[in-house]
Amino acid sequence: MAATRARCLAAMLAGIVALALPAPGRSQSEPPPPPPVAEAPTTVADPPAAADPPAVVAPPAAAAPPAVVVPPAPAALPNAPPTPAIAPAADLLPGGVHVGIADQKFDMFGDERFAALGIRHARLAIAWDAMRYDWQVDQLDAWLAGAKALGIQPLISFGHSRTNRRSVPTPTRMRLELRKLRKRYPWVKTYATWNEANHCGEPLCHRAPLAASYYRALRRECPSCRILAPEILDTPNAVAWVTQFRRKLGYTPKLWGVHNYLEANRFKMSRLRRLLKAMPGADVWLTETGGLVRRDNGSTTDIPEGARHAAEVTRYLFDHVLALNPRVKAVYLYHWNAGPAETTWDSGLITPAGNERASLSVLRRVLHSGLRPRASYRSPGR
């Protein structure tokens, strides 16, 4: 039985991967991309010492833009193998908190261990101009097909272009990009304005007012969607950036994303609390967080590492951060499984060899047995 299930899962992933390849004979405007794991989270990069170079601003759309033309969505694969058995949806945690996984890869959608958790939320970060390029659309198709098969509610976060990192769209262009996404994936209802907008590896690091214009444009384009304000990294500039954003917007959005990697891995939450104070009346989703196992990208930022450390961080997030901050309404752990050894970031619940880490056991306990408010997060013997 186990061998049969493994063959089915392998066939399923092979089918999904086929979606991510360009169709035979199709002209590609860009070279083939790296695998979906290409980009590690921007969290660990140190801010550049020099000032940001001038951004290349995409020209504004015409006053009456032509109808958005989107390639047809892929049809269902013939003779597709069954998806893993789907467990009942996990109950919300106290306070209505939901749990998700953030991952650029779609491996988890074919993993029975993921399906058994009952998680119904997942996050994917995409380029703001992803719909312009066939190869990026193919990757989106594959990831979202896997999510939809398991009844997952996706959170799609916009971010820098993968072909010109410093380019930024006009608000009108941003609105049109959301329109394309909505036409191709009408079942996706939740979006975040920009991934780690205050990080100085992002083109919006010193452009909080422009980010406010994006937020306004996205909400106007899809009033029925849930639009998160920009996702904020817990770096020293976080509160000042949020203040500038709110000043330009003229009010405080009711839902924000926060990435608290730095503090969570140091078992702190002081900056998170300052951010909550800077977002009066708003709820916060931790849309990327988790314990760091390994990092090899040349960053000089001091963050503890290790598999046991990652399990302790996972306990700290659920049993301390959530218990003490009732305005935190979602936790998305980054990420499900570690990529190949050459990748520069690993905070996965599954090793590169496919084995479970202790942090996955912590997540299972949280989902099936609940929180242990203020219980010790240290591993035995520490």
N, C-alpha and C positions, 0 to 999 in steps of 0.2 A: 504493500500500500504506500509506504513512504517513497519508494522508488518511483511509483506511478505519479504520485503528487509532485515530486521533484521534476519529472519529465514534463508535466503539464505546466509547471511554473516557468521552466526554461523555455518552453514553446511560447508561452504568453509574452515573456520579455522579448524573445526574438521577434514576435509580431509587432510589439510596440516599437522596438528599435527600427524595424522596417519603415515605420511611419516617419522616423526622424531622418531618413535618407532621401536625397532629391530623386524625383521621378526620372526614369531613364529618358535621356534626350532633352531634358528641360534646361533651358539656358539659365545660368546662375549669375546674378549680378555681383555676387561676392564669392570669394573662395570658400571651400567647405570649412565648416567651423570645427573647433576642437570638440571633444565630448562634452555633454551637458555639465560636467563637473568643472569646466574650465575656470570659472571664477571663484576664488576663495572669498570669504567675507571681507569687506573693506575695513573691518574693525581694527585689524592688527597693524595696519600701515601707519607709520608716524606721519604727522602733518608735514608738508614740504617746508623747508626753511625759507625759500624764496616766495614772493607773492605769486598768486595765481596768474597764469597767463591770460590774456583777454580771451573770453569765450567766443566761439563762432556761433552767432545767433542765426538760427534757421529763419529764412524770410517768412513774413506773415502770409497767411493764406489770403486768397482773394476775397473780396467782400461777399461774393456769392459762389462758394466753392462748388465744384462739380460733385456729383453723387459719388460717395465712397465706393470704390470697387474692391471687393475682397474675394480672394479665391475661395472656391467652395470648400466646406469642411470635409474631412475624409469620411468616407463611408465605413461602416463596420467591417472588420476583417472577416472574410469568409472562413468558416470552420474554425473560428477563434476558440482556444481552449477556455474552460471555465475559469473565472477569477477565483482567488482563494475564498474559502468560506468566510463570510462576513459576520463578525460577532455583533450582538446588539450594541447600539450606541452607548458609549460610556456615559454615566450620569454626570451632570454638571457638578463641579466642586462647590463647597459652601460659598454663598455670595453670588451664585450664577456664573462662576468662572469656567471657561472651557479650555481644553488642552489641545494643542496641535503640534505638528512637526513642520519645521521649515527646512526645505532641502531642494537644491537645484537639480538633483537626480530624481528619476522616477522609479528607482529600484524598490523602494518601500511598497509600492502598489502591487508588486508581485510576491511580496514576502508574507507568508502565513502568520508570522509573528506580529507583524504590523496589523494585519486584518483582525487578529484575535484581540487586540487592545480595545477595539470599539471606538477608536479616534475618528472623528468626522470633520477635522479641520486640518488644512495644510497650506503652507505659504510658498510662493514662488516669486523671486525678484526677476524682472525683465527690463530690457532697455526701453527707454521711452519711445524709440523708433523701431521696435522689434517687428512691427507689421510691415515694414518696408522690405524686409529681406526674407526670401523663401526659406533659407536654412534656419532662421530664428522662428519663423512660423511653424516649420516642421517640428522643432523642439517643443514649442508650445502645444501643438496638437498632441504629441506623444504624452507629455506630462499631464495635460488636462484630460486626455482619454483615460489614463490610468486612474486619475482622481475620480472621474465621473463613474467609472465602473464600480468603485467602492462606496459611492454615495458621499464623497468628500466635498465639503464646502471650501473652495479655494479662496485665499487672499492673494491678490496680485499686486505687487509693489513695483511702481515705476522707479527707474534709476538711470544712470549714465548710459550713453550710447556705447555699444560694443565695437563700433567702427570708428568713432571719433569722440573719445572720452570727454573732451572739454566742450563739445557742442551742447547747446541748450535750445529747446524749442520756444516759440512764442506761446502765450496762453491759448491763442486760437488754435495753433498747431497741436498743443496738448489735448485740447478738446476733441479735435478730429481723430487723434490717435485712440482715444477712448471710444469714440464712435465706431472705429474699425473693430476694436476688440469686442464691443457689445454686439455688433452685427454677426461676427463669427462665433462668439461664445455667449449667447444671450442668457445662459443659465448661471454665468458668473456674475455675482452681485456685489462683491466686496473688493475694494481697491485702496491702496495707500498712495498718497500723493508723491512721495519720493523716499527712497531708501537711504537712511543715514545722511539726511540733507546737510547736517551741520559738520560732517566729517570733511576735513580739508583735502581729502583725495577726491571729493565730489565737486562738481562745478557750481553747486549752490551753497558752498561753505560760507561765502560772503554775500549771498543773495537771498536772504530771508524774505524781503519784499516780493521778489519774483516767485518764490515758492508759494507765498500767499495768493498771488494771482493764479497760479496753477490750481490750488485748492478750490478757489472760487469757480474757475472754469470747469473743473471736473464735476463739481456739484450741480452746476447749471446744465451740463450735458446729460447727466443722469440723476435726476432728483430721487428716483426710486432706489438708487444704489446706496450702499453704505461706504462712504468715503472717509478714510482716516486722514487726519492731518499728517504732515511729514513724520517719518520715523526718525527718532532722535537717538544718537549714540551718546552714552554717558561720559563724554569728554568734558574738560573744564569750560568749554565755550557753550555748553548745552543751554543753560538758563538764559544767558544773554541772547542766544539765537532765537529761542522761543519768544522772548519778550519783543524782539524786533518783528517777528512774524505776526504776533497778535496786534502790535501797534499798526502795522500795515493793513491787516485784515479788518480791524475795527471791532472784533469780538473774539471770543475764545471758542474754538471748535470743541464739540462734546466728546470726541474720541481721537486719541493719539496713539502712535506706536512708539515704543522705547526699546532700545537695545542696551541692556545693562551688563554687558560682558565684563567690563573692567571692574565694576564694584562687586558683582556676583562672585567672580573668581577670587576676590579678596575678602569675601564674606562681609560686605558692607552694603548699606542702602542709604547713606546720607544724601548722595546726589539725586537718587531717585526721589527722595522726599522733597528735596528742593525743586525738582521738576514738577512734582505734583502740586506744590504750592504755586508754581508759576503757571499752572493750568487750572485755575479755579473752576470747580464744578465739573471738570472733565473726567471721564474714565480713561484708563490707560491699558493697552494691550502690550505685553512683552512679546513683540513679534519676532525677535531673535534673541535667544539667550541659551546658556548651557555651560557645562564645565569643559575646560580646555584639556585635551589629552596630549596633543603635540602641536608645535608650531615651528615652522622652519622657513620663515620669509625674510629674515634679516632685521626684523623690527627690534628696537631697543626697549620697547615698552615692557615693563616687568609684570608678567602675569604667571602665576603658578601653573604647573602642568602635571599631567599624569592621570592614569585611569582611576586610581583610588580618589585622587583629588576631584575628578569629574563627578564621581558618585556623591561626594560630600557636597559639591556645589548644587547638584540636583536636589538633594535633601534640603539644603538651605533655601533654595528658591521656593519650594512648595511649603515647607513647614515653618519658615520664618518670614520670607518676603511676602507671601500671600497672606499669612496669618496676621501680619502687622500693617498691611496696606490694603484695606478693603476696596479702594478704587481701582486696583489692578484686577481686570476682568478676564484676562486671557494670558496663557503662557504657551509660546511656540518654541519648543526645543530645537536648536540647530546642532546637529542634523541626525538623520536616521542612521546611516552607515558611512564609515570612513571610505574615502576614495583610495586610489592606488598610492603606493609608498611615496611617489614623487610629488604628490599634492602637498601644499604648504600649511594646511590647517586640518586638524582632526579634533572634532568634539563629538564624534559619532557614538551612538548607543550600541552599534555593531562594529566589530573590528574589520580591517580589510580582508581577513580570512573568513568572515561570516560568523564569527563567534559573538555571543552576547557579552556585554560589559555589565559591571555592577550598576551603572546608572540606569540601564533598562529595567533591572529588578526594582529599583527605586520607583521608576515611573509606573510599573505594574502595580506596586503596592498602593501608590497614590490613587490610581484609577479604580482599583478593586476594593480597597479598604479605607481610603480617605487620608486626610492630612493628620499629622501628629504635631499640632501647634507647639512651637518652641522646644520640641524634643531635640536632643543632641544631633547635630549633623555630622559629627566626626565618625570615622570608621573605627571599628573595634581595634584597640591597641594604639590609637593615636592620642 
